[in-house]
Amino acid sequence: MKYFKFTFFLFIFHLSFSQSDSIIDFGQKLIDDNKLDSALTYFEAHLLDKTSKAQEIKLLIGLAEIYKLKLDYNSANNYYCKALAVINGSNNKQLEFYYDVKMAEFYRKRTLFKEAEQHLDRATLLLKSHKIENKYLVKYYSRKAALFTEYYNNADSTFFYAEKALKLSKLLNDKDGVFSSTLEISGVYEENKNFDKTIETLENLIYFADHNNLIQNKVDAYINYTRVLIKDKQYNKALEESLKALDYAIKNELFYGEILFTDNIRNIYEKLGNTTKAYEYLKIRLRLTDKYYKLEHSKFLFELEEKYKLAEKENQIHINKLEIANKDKELSTNKTRLYISVSLFFSATLIALLTAIFFKRAKKDNKQLQFLSQQNEFLLSEANHRINNNLQLVIILISDQLKKPSEDTTLQFKNILSKVEAISTLHKHLYRNEDKQGVDIANYLEDVRDSFLDVFKEHKIKTNFSVDPINISSNYAMYFGLLLTELSINSIKHAFSSQEYKEINFNLKIKESKLYFKYSDNGTTATGKKLKLKLVDKLCRQLKIEYKIDTSKGFLFLFEKEMNNA
C-alpha cells in the first residue's frame, strides 16, 4: 500500500512537471526540492528498468549526487565508480566529460582541491578534442570558476568563467546554472571587498532560490550571505539571518548547513561580547561535529580493515596447505617425484593465480584506502578547527574576566591572555599551511603584535615593527612569539614612568645566513640598572642562544642565531 501511494504520487507529480521532461530531469527536480529519499527510490527503480547506456550513466551519477548530499561519501564514490565503468564501455565522450565535472565538484566540496583540479584537467582535454554540449559546458565553467575562487585565488579568472556559465545558463533556462554562476560572481565582489554589492547579489539569489524551490541552493546562498554580513560587521543583522538560516537547514535536514550556521552564530555572539551565548553555541557546534565524524567514517574503516585481515588469512591457509602437500610427496618414489613435479607446476600456477587475484583485490582496496585517507585529511582539518575553537574559548573566558578585576590584576590577566593568543595564533598559522612543520615568521609575529594594539593604544605607546619574511620551525616560532609577548608586557608594565613620549621598536632581520632579533624601548625606569628577566632567560635557554641586555639608553634586548638551526 505504501509503495502504491508513492508510485501514484510520482505519477501525478511527473504529469504536472511536464510531458516533455525526461526521467533524469524529473529525478533532478526531486533532488533540487531536497526530497532525497524520494529521489533515491525513484533513481533506483529506473536503474532496474534502464533503456540505454546513457540513461544508466546519468542514473548512477544521480544516485552518487544524492548520497553526496546525504554526506555518505563512501556510497557516493561507489556509484561514481560504477558510472565510470559503464562510460568506459560505451565510449560516450559527452558523459565522460560530465562525469569528470561531477567528480571535480565531489572533491571540491570536501576541499580536496588537487583531486578536483585533476578531473577538470581531464575535462579540458576532452573539450579540446570534442564538441561538448552546452548543458555540460555550463557545469564545467561553473566548477572552473569555483576552483579559481577557492584554490587559485584569482578573482579575474573566476569572473571570466562565471560570466560564461551565466550566459549559457540563461540561454538554456538552466536555473541551477544561473544560481551557481551568480554565486561565484558574488564571490568576486566579496574578494574585492565590495560588500554592498555582494550582499545585494546574495539577497537576490536567496529570493531566486526560494521562488524556484532550490532548497540546497538557498542554503548555499545563506552560508555566503551570513558570512559576508559578519565581514561587513553587520552583526545584529548577521545574527538574525543566521538564526533564520539555521531553522531552515534543520527543517530541511541539511546537516552540513546546520553545522556552518551554528558556527556563524557562535562567532557573532563572540564578536558581540556575549560570552555565555558564544559558549552555548560552541558546545552545540562540537556536538554536531562529533555526530558528523560518526556518520561519515568509522563503520567503513572497520569493515575495510576486517576485509584485509580475512584476505591475508585465506591466502596464508592456501600457502600452508601447499607446503604440507609438497613435504609429503618428497618421501615418495621416483615415479611419485614425477607426479610431485607436475603437482608443483600446477601448484605454482595456482599460487600465481591466487596472488594475481589477491593483488587485484588489494589494488581495489588500496583505492578505497586512498579515498579514506582523503577523508582523514578533511576530518583533520575539522579537528584543527575544533582545537582553534577551544583556544578561542579560553581567550573569550579570560577576556570576560578582564572586565571585572582591578588595574594591576587586569595587566596580569592580559599577560596570560597574550601568551595564550600567541600559541593560538601559531596554531592557526600551522593548520592553514600545507607545511605543518614551519610558519612564515613575519606573518606570525605581525599577528602577535596585532594582539597588543589595543593595549599599546591605551598606554599611548608608539610601535615600530620590521620583520623579514622567512619560513622557520614551528617550535622556534612559538618561542619567538612568546619572547616578543613577554618583552612587550615588561615594557608596558615597567619601562615607562611619567614620560610623555613612549616608543617600542622591534626588528628581526636575516643577513648572511644569520637571524638578528632586536627589541628596545625608550623607557627611563630601567636606565643604568642590571636586569635579570627570568622568563626571557628560560626562553633563550630553550632556544640555545646567548643574548645581550643593555640599559644605558632605555632598554635593549638582542641576539643572533645561525639560520641552519632555525
Wavefront OBJ file of the C-alpha trace (Angstrom):
o trace
v 0.000 0.000 0.000
v 2.837 2.361 0.919
v 4.615 1.611 -2.367
v 1.362 2.153 -4.296
v 0.884 5.604 -2.706
v 4.448 6.590 -3.533
v 4.098 5.375 -7.155
v 0.811 7.271 -7.544
v 2.432 10.416 -6.099
v 5.322 10.134 -8.566
v 2.919 9.602 -11.483
v 0.862 12.712 -10.654
v 3.981 14.773 -9.960
v 5.535 13.605 -13.230
v 2.463 14.655 -15.212
v 2.331 18.047 -13.514
v 6.037 18.589 -14.093
v 5.931 18.317 -17.911
v 5.274 15.696 -20.542
v 8.453 16.668 -22.366
v 10.807 16.303 -19.374
v 12.975 13.189 -19.269
v 13.291 10.688 -16.440
v 16.586 12.286 -15.424
v 15.114 15.812 -15.405
v 12.309 14.675 -13.127
v 14.739 12.946 -10.760
v 16.916 16.079 -10.677
v 13.821 18.119 -9.755
v 13.318 15.847 -6.724
v 16.959 16.463 -5.725
v 16.586 20.237 -6.157
v 13.472 20.102 -3.940
v 15.602 18.257 -1.316
v 13.304 15.204 -1.486
v 16.349 12.968 -1.259
v 14.627 9.784 -0.049
v 12.018 10.051 -2.820
v 14.762 10.768 -5.351
v 16.736 7.729 -4.138
v 13.745 5.415 -4.576
v 12.970 6.967 -7.977
v 16.508 6.591 -9.368
v 16.936 3.028 -8.030
v 13.608 1.970 -9.571
v 14.521 3.359 -13.005
v 18.023 1.851 -12.804
v 16.396 -1.585 -12.777
v 14.486 -0.661 -15.947
v 17.108 1.408 -17.805
v 16.583 1.891 -21.544
v 20.118 2.815 -22.667
v 23.747 3.080 -21.553
v 23.455 6.887 -21.477
v 20.425 6.711 -19.188
v 22.194 4.188 -16.933
v 25.213 6.528 -16.570
v 23.022 9.507 -15.671
v 21.040 7.417 -13.161
v 24.272 6.233 -11.479
v 25.638 9.797 -11.321
v 22.269 10.931 -9.924
v 22.485 8.312 -7.159
v 26.036 9.437 -6.378
v 24.781 13.031 -6.144
v 22.034 12.008 -3.682
v 24.467 10.149 -1.410
v 26.883 13.094 -1.579
v 24.125 15.403 -0.313
v 23.361 12.852 2.426
v 27.094 13.099 3.398
v 27.540 9.373 2.653
v 30.740 9.862 0.630
v 31.600 6.160 0.536
v 28.322 5.229 -1.219
v 28.639 8.285 -3.469
v 32.130 7.210 -4.543
v 30.912 3.655 -5.268
v 28.215 4.965 -7.628
v 30.690 7.286 -9.351
v 32.961 4.244 -9.902
v 30.037 2.259 -11.362
v 29.216 5.172 -13.680
v 32.847 5.310 -14.867
v 32.829 1.563 -15.626
v 29.749 1.975 -17.869
v 31.261 5.105 -19.501
v 34.460 3.190 -20.352
v 32.366 0.515 -22.033
v 30.231 2.973 -24.004
v 32.895 5.441 -25.289
v 30.451 8.315 -24.700
v 32.675 11.426 -24.607
v 29.816 13.752 -23.605
v 29.075 11.749 -20.458
v 32.771 11.147 -19.792
v 33.152 14.948 -19.764
v 30.090 15.266 -17.495
v 31.494 12.590 -15.127
v 34.810 14.448 -14.719
v 32.991 17.719 -13.986
v 30.840 15.976 -11.351
v 33.904 14.350 -9.770
v 35.621 17.764 -9.664
v 32.657 19.107 -7.685
v 32.636 15.976 -5.465
v 36.241 16.613 -4.411
v 35.977 20.437 -4.307
v 33.023 20.246 -1.915
v 35.273 18.331 0.502
v 38.217 20.774 -0.004
v 40.317 18.136 -1.850
v 41.358 20.712 -4.438
v 44.224 18.809 -6.110
v 41.922 15.897 -6.988
v 39.271 18.355 -8.222
v 41.909 20.048 -10.406
v 42.937 16.699 -11.957
v 39.354 15.920 -13.038
v 38.847 19.397 -14.501
v 42.129 18.991 -16.435
v 40.793 15.737 -17.907
v 37.569 17.515 -18.879
v 39.626 20.294 -20.501
v 41.484 17.743 -22.676
v 38.148 16.281 -23.828
v 36.873 19.778 -24.606
v 39.887 20.415 -26.871
v 39.236 17.282 -28.956
v 35.408 17.037 -28.912
v 32.461 19.394 -29.244
v 30.693 19.319 -25.866
v 27.006 20.138 -25.430
v 26.116 23.448 -23.749
v 24.268 21.791 -20.856
v 27.533 20.126 -19.768
v 29.650 23.205 -20.523
v 27.565 25.206 -18.015
v 28.635 22.853 -15.205
v 32.257 22.884 -16.414
v 32.579 26.694 -16.497
v 30.839 26.981 -13.119
v 33.253 24.495 -11.480
v 36.234 26.241 -13.083
v 35.037 29.498 -11.534
v 34.656 27.833 -8.117
v 38.205 26.410 -8.270
v 39.673 29.797 -9.217
v 37.887 31.276 -6.185
v 38.823 28.703 -3.551
v 42.114 27.214 -4.787
v 43.893 29.596 -7.164
v 42.539 32.814 -5.539
v 42.281 34.508 -8.941
v 39.232 36.799 -8.991
v 39.621 37.798 -12.670
v 39.536 34.177 -13.866
v 36.616 33.415 -11.528
v 34.623 36.275 -13.054
v 35.559 35.194 -16.619
v 34.337 31.603 -16.220
v 31.299 32.560 -14.113
v 30.167 35.013 -16.824
v 30.485 32.262 -19.485
v 28.455 29.881 -17.306
v 25.793 32.537 -16.625
v 25.394 33.370 -20.327
v 24.900 29.698 -21.267
v 22.578 29.080 -18.288
v 20.267 31.884 -19.356
v 20.304 30.550 -22.920
v 19.313 27.066 -21.683
v 16.956 28.367 -18.960
v 19.054 26.355 -16.507
v 18.017 27.727 -13.102
v 20.683 25.779 -11.205
v 23.324 27.079 -13.613
v 22.098 30.667 -13.221
v 22.286 30.291 -9.448
v 25.768 28.683 -9.341
v 27.404 31.145 -11.719
v 25.845 34.174 -9.982
v 27.024 32.805 -6.632
v 30.608 32.693 -7.969
v 30.262 36.285 -9.241
v 29.162 37.364 -5.755
v 32.394 35.805 -4.501
v 34.373 38.113 -6.793
v 32.554 41.135 -5.327
v 33.411 39.819 -1.865
v 37.081 39.330 -2.806
v 37.172 42.956 -3.980
v 35.623 43.979 -0.607
v 32.572 45.445 -2.335
v 30.337 44.162 0.452
v 27.266 46.232 -0.515
v 27.227 44.678 -3.995
v 27.931 41.215 -2.554
v 25.058 41.458 -0.070
v 22.648 42.750 -2.729
v 23.584 39.885 -5.101
v 23.199 37.236 -2.388
v 19.824 38.618 -1.263
v 18.645 38.354 -4.878
v 19.979 34.775 -5.031
v 18.111 33.782 -1.854
v 14.924 35.226 -3.373
v 15.651 33.419 -6.678
v 16.274 30.060 -4.951
v 13.177 30.460 -2.765
v 10.869 31.214 -5.707
v 12.290 28.351 -7.784
v 12.207 25.905 -4.851
v 16.000 25.347 -4.999
v 16.386 24.264 -1.384
v 20.037 23.162 -1.484
v 20.973 26.311 -3.385
v 19.159 28.536 -0.919
v 21.264 27.154 1.933
v 24.469 27.725 -0.101
v 23.431 31.354 -0.655
v 22.607 31.788 3.049
v 26.049 30.437 4.028
v 27.796 33.118 1.934
v 25.269 35.809 2.881
v 25.701 35.434 6.648
v 29.488 35.201 6.312
v 29.644 38.497 4.346
v 27.364 40.236 6.858
v 29.856 39.261 9.574
v 32.742 40.557 7.445
v 30.863 43.836 6.965
v 30.402 43.991 10.776
v 26.590 43.994 10.487
v 26.496 41.692 13.499
v 22.869 42.138 14.539
v 21.565 41.512 11.021
v 24.008 38.613 10.620
v 22.673 37.067 13.835
v 19.038 37.464 12.738
v 19.720 35.913 9.291
v 21.920 33.109 10.710
v 19.189 32.066 13.169
v 16.662 32.104 10.318
v 19.021 30.077 8.091
v 19.700 27.567 10.906
v 15.942 26.927 11.310
v 15.668 26.461 7.533
v 18.581 23.971 7.458
v 17.149 21.955 10.391
v 13.675 21.938 8.833
v 15.036 20.611 5.531
v 17.506 18.171 7.197
v 20.567 19.845 5.668
v 23.037 18.725 8.309
v 26.211 20.312 6.916
v 24.444 23.682 6.641
v 23.301 23.273 10.243
v 26.965 22.925 11.341
v 28.079 26.039 9.434
v 25.198 28.237 10.632
v 25.764 27.131 14.249
v 29.429 28.143 13.939
v 28.409 31.505 12.417
v 26.089 32.200 15.350
v 28.849 31.285 17.811
v 31.214 33.685 16.003
v 28.673 36.545 16.031
v 27.910 36.199 19.756
v 31.649 36.251 20.440
v 32.051 39.485 18.456
v 29.038 41.000 20.250
v 30.731 40.201 23.585
v 28.034 37.731 24.679
v 30.343 35.085 26.183
v 27.537 32.905 27.544
v 25.802 32.547 24.174
v 29.115 32.062 22.349
v 29.960 29.188 24.685
v 26.457 27.690 24.317
v 26.664 27.579 20.511
v 30.271 26.358 20.618
v 29.095 23.303 22.581
v 26.310 22.705 20.018
v 28.823 23.041 17.173
v 31.208 20.489 18.762
v 28.321 18.058 19.330
v 27.260 18.363 15.674
v 30.859 17.833 14.523
v 31.149 14.636 16.608
v 27.944 13.382 15.022
v 29.359 14.233 11.582
v 32.508 12.153 12.245
v 30.474 9.092 13.234
v 28.081 9.493 10.320
v 30.833 9.657 7.757
v 33.697 7.452 8.757
v 34.057 4.826 11.473
v 31.974 1.943 10.082
v 33.658 1.997 6.682
v 37.144 1.961 8.256
v 36.312 -1.040 10.465
v 34.847 -3.077 7.589
v 37.801 -2.337 5.335
v 40.347 -3.442 7.970
v 38.427 -6.666 8.628
v 38.312 -7.368 4.892
v 42.102 -7.073 4.641
v 42.674 -9.381 7.632
v 40.366 -12.034 6.157
v 42.109 -11.905 2.762
v 45.527 -12.322 4.418
v 44.343 -15.323 6.471
v 42.829 -17.072 3.428
v 45.994 -16.580 1.410
v 48.164 -17.962 4.262
v 45.932 -21.047 4.568
v 46.391 -21.773 0.831
v 50.168 -21.411 1.130
v 50.355 -23.683 4.232
v 48.339 -26.421 2.528
v 50.615 -26.398 -0.483
v 53.752 -26.573 1.700
v 52.383 -29.640 3.604
v 51.487 -31.375 0.348
v 54.983 -30.798 -1.055
v 56.729 -32.197 2.073
v 54.641 -35.402 1.961
v 55.410 -36.002 -1.701
v 59.182 -35.631 -1.182
v 59.097 -39.024 0.697
v 57.693 -40.915 -2.321
v 59.482 -42.903 -5.085
v 60.942 -41.533 -8.340
v 57.628 -42.086 -10.035
v 55.927 -40.144 -7.274
v 58.534 -37.401 -7.652
v 57.468 -37.040 -11.257
v 53.921 -36.522 -10.094
v 55.271 -34.124 -7.477
v 56.994 -32.088 -10.180
v 53.769 -31.945 -12.138
v 51.886 -31.052 -8.946
v 54.408 -28.329 -8.140
v 53.943 -26.886 -11.580
v 50.185 -26.758 -11.175
v 50.595 -25.537 -7.590
v 52.864 -22.721 -8.746
v 50.278 -21.812 -11.373
v 47.572 -21.862 -8.722
v 49.689 -19.684 -6.406
v 50.318 -17.265 -9.262
v 46.579 -17.106 -9.953
v 45.788 -16.658 -6.259
v 48.468 -13.988 -5.973
v 47.113 -12.200 -9.049
v 43.589 -12.320 -7.587
v 44.874 -11.138 -4.224
v 46.794 -8.223 -5.723
v 43.806 -7.299 -7.864
v 41.675 -7.156 -4.713
v 44.447 -5.325 -2.862
v 44.617 -2.745 -5.662
v 40.881 -2.164 -5.376
v 41.106 -1.897 -1.590
v 44.076 0.470 -1.892
v 41.886 2.806 -3.909
v 39.344 2.708 -1.092
v 42.118 3.372 1.434
v 43.296 6.317 -0.663
v 39.742 7.655 -0.627
v 39.696 7.070 3.144
v 42.992 8.957 3.518
v 41.448 11.906 1.705
v 38.528 11.700 4.122
v 41.014 11.788 7.019
v 42.573 14.979 5.628
v 39.143 16.590 5.710
v 38.474 15.320 9.250
v 41.931 16.511 10.395
v 41.018 19.976 9.093
v 37.822 19.787 11.167
v 39.836 18.658 14.244
v 42.191 21.609 13.819
v 39.175 23.883 13.611
v 37.869 22.436 16.886
v 41.246 22.926 18.629
v 41.303 26.535 17.471
v 37.709 26.993 18.701
v 38.746 25.697 22.141
v 41.715 28.101 22.250
v 39.377 30.915 21.222
v 37.012 29.878 24.033
v 39.872 30.187 26.573
v 40.577 33.678 25.195
v 36.862 34.616 25.419
v 36.640 33.465 29.062
v 39.842 35.319 30.079
v 38.636 38.429 28.202
v 35.380 38.223 30.116
v 37.330 38.223 33.404
v 39.264 41.317 32.294
v 36.116 43.414 32.666
v 35.901 42.719 36.425
v 39.209 42.925 38.395
v 41.460 45.831 39.374
v 44.034 47.513 37.098
v 47.052 45.501 38.389
v 45.173 42.218 38.163
v 43.933 43.230 34.701
v 47.513 43.579 33.453
v 48.322 40.140 34.874
v 45.326 38.693 33.059
v 46.436 40.431 29.874
v 49.887 38.881 30.326
v 48.294 35.405 30.492
v 45.895 36.187 27.652
v 48.677 37.428 25.360
v 50.613 34.148 25.780
v 47.512 32.061 25.043
v 46.865 34.225 21.985
v 50.494 33.755 20.823
v 50.070 29.956 20.929
v 46.583 30.151 19.371
v 47.922 32.361 16.574
v 50.759 29.878 15.898
v 48.224 27.011 15.726
v 46.092 28.987 13.272
v 49.124 29.563 11.028
v 50.115 25.885 11.211
v 46.757 24.326 10.285
v 46.256 26.778 7.428
v 49.707 25.974 5.984
v 50.380 22.944 3.792
v 53.758 22.667 5.593
v 52.800 21.695 9.163
v 56.440 21.893 10.382
v 57.063 25.600 9.729
v 55.468 29.045 9.561
v 56.212 32.406 7.954
v 57.734 34.240 10.929
v 56.835 37.693 9.526
v 53.102 36.941 9.287
v 53.097 35.164 12.650
v 54.909 37.899 14.624
v 52.773 40.607 12.998
v 49.681 38.758 14.248
v 51.253 38.567 17.755
v 51.934 42.316 17.589
v 48.323 42.984 16.472
v 47.025 41.272 19.629
v 48.683 44.120 21.629
v 47.356 47.020 19.540
v 44.572 47.928 21.987
v 46.992 47.842 24.951
v 49.590 49.972 23.117
v 46.886 52.476 22.216
v 45.553 52.532 25.792
v 49.046 53.353 27.158
v 49.844 55.786 24.284
v 52.871 53.776 23.146
v 54.169 54.138 19.591
v 55.450 50.930 17.957
v 57.864 50.327 15.082
v 57.987 46.705 13.865
v 60.121 45.410 10.995
v 60.312 41.633 10.300
v 61.915 39.897 7.293
v 59.792 37.069 5.834
v 61.305 33.626 6.390
v 59.892 30.130 6.965
v 61.184 28.656 10.244
v 60.466 25.663 12.503
v 57.159 25.894 14.390
v 58.962 25.221 17.729
v 61.298 28.201 17.256
v 58.404 30.341 16.006
v 56.491 29.700 19.234
v 59.492 30.789 21.363
v 59.942 33.967 19.254
v 56.225 34.746 19.718
v 56.434 34.188 23.478
v 59.646 36.277 23.678
v 58.009 39.188 21.852
v 54.932 38.831 24.080
v 56.949 38.799 27.339
v 59.177 41.735 26.298
v 56.121 43.791 25.277
v 54.352 43.096 28.571
v 57.514 44.022 30.534
v 57.781 47.331 28.654
v 54.117 48.147 29.261
v 54.363 47.297 32.998
v 57.816 48.578 33.959
v 59.574 50.669 31.284
v 57.731 53.954 31.341
v 57.092 56.197 34.317
v 55.665 59.658 33.693
v 57.383 60.340 30.370
v 55.182 61.669 27.607
v 56.753 60.063 24.510
v 56.798 56.251 24.717
v 58.198 54.046 21.979
v 58.818 50.329 21.365
v 60.961 49.099 18.457
v 61.257 45.531 17.174
v 63.472 44.358 14.341
v 64.034 40.817 13.024
v 66.349 40.532 10.012
v 68.108 37.863 8.008
v 71.644 38.576 6.813
v 74.303 36.196 5.509
v 72.565 33.085 6.907
v 72.114 34.686 10.345
v 68.908 35.768 12.092
v 69.117 39.019 14.136
v 66.483 39.633 16.853
v 66.463 43.168 18.344
v 63.880 44.636 20.754
v 64.095 48.035 22.508
v 62.064 50.707 24.286
v 62.854 54.298 25.314
v 61.649 53.824 28.885
v 63.667 55.565 31.596
v 62.771 53.323 34.559
v 65.453 50.688 33.865
v 68.216 53.092 32.730
v 71.596 52.045 34.155
v 70.149 49.072 36.043
v 71.226 45.440 35.720
v 68.160 43.392 34.795
v 67.572 39.632 35.074
v 64.349 38.638 33.278
v 63.551 35.098 34.445
v 61.045 34.028 31.776
v 63.077 35.683 29.000
v 66.165 33.827 30.255
v 64.308 30.485 30.262
v 63.040 31.029 26.705
v 66.564 31.902 25.493
v 67.957 28.758 27.113
v 65.322 26.739 25.228
v 66.484 28.423 22.024
v 70.146 27.719 22.991
v 71.221 31.293 22.340
v 73.402 33.893 24.042
v 71.559 37.195 24.442
v 72.514 40.724 25.465
v 70.596 43.304 27.555
v 71.726 46.973 27.533
v 70.059 49.584 29.801
v 72.380 52.528 29.170
v 69.770 54.265 26.984
v 66.425 52.816 27.897
v 66.091 49.024 27.396
v 67.712 46.951 24.602
v 67.490 43.164 24.131
v 69.174 41.383 21.190
v 70.624 38.075 20.000
v 71.709 36.418 16.770
v 71.224 32.836 15.591
v 72.528 30.701 12.738
v 69.741 30.031 10.221
v 70.566 26.333 9.810
v 69.482 25.865 13.436
v 66.091 27.570 12.948
l 1 2 3 4 5 6 7 8 9 10 11 12 13 14 15 16 17 18 19 20 21 22 23 24 25 26 27 28 29 30 31 32 33 34 35 36 37 38 39 40 41 42 43 44 45 46 47 48 49 50 51 52 53 54 55 56 57 58 59 60 61 62 63 64 65 66 67 68 69 70 71 72 73 74 75 76 77 78 79 80 81 82 83 84 85 86 87 88 89 90 91 92 93 94 95 96 97 98 99 100 101 102 103 104 105 106 107 108 109 110 111 112 113 114 115 116 117 118 119 120 121 122 123 124 125 126 127 128 129 130 131 132 133 134 135 136 137 138 139 140 141 142 143 144 145 146 147 148 149 150 151 152 153 154 155 156 157 158 159 160 161 162 163 164 165 166 167 168 169 170 171 172 173 174 175 176 177 178 179 180 181 182 183 184 185 186 187 188 189 190 191 192 193 194 195 196 197 198 199 200 201 202 203 204 205 206 207 208 209 210 211 212 213 214 215 216 217 218 219 220 221 222 223 224 225 226 227 228 229 230 231 232 233 234 235 236 237 238 239 240 241 242 243 244 245 246 247 248 249 250 251 252 253 254 255 256 257 258 259 260 261 262 263 264 265 266 267 268 269 270 271 272 273 274 275 276 277 278 279 280 281 282 283 284 285 286 287 288 289 290 291 292 293 294 295 296 297 298 299 300 301 302 303 304 305 306 307 308 309 310 311 312 313 314 315 316 317 318 319 320 321 322 323 324 325 326 327 328 329 330 331 332 333 334 335 336 337 338 339 340 341 342 343 344 345 346 347 348 349 350 351 352 353 354 355 356 357 358 359 360 361 362 363 364 365 366 367 368 369 370 371 372 373 374 375 376 377 378 379 380 381 382 383 384 385 386 387 388 389 390 391 392 393 394 395 396 397 398 399 400 401 402 403 404 405 406 407 408 409 410 411 412 413 414 415 416 417 418 419 420 421 422 423 424 425 426 427 428 429 430 431 432 433 434 435 436 437 438 439 440 441 442 443 444 445 446 447 448 449 450 451 452 453 454 455 456 457 458 459 460 461 462 463 464 465 466 467 468 469 470 471 472 473 474 475 476 477 478 479 480 481 482 483 484 485 486 487 488 489 490 491 492 493 494 495 496 497 498 499 500 501 502 503 504 505 506 507 508 509 510 511 512 513 514 515 516 517 518 519 520 521 522 523 524 525 526 527 528 529 530 531 532 533 534 535 536 537 538 539 540 541 542 543 544 545 546 547 548 549 550 551 552 553 554 555 556 557 558 559 560 561 562 563 564 565 566
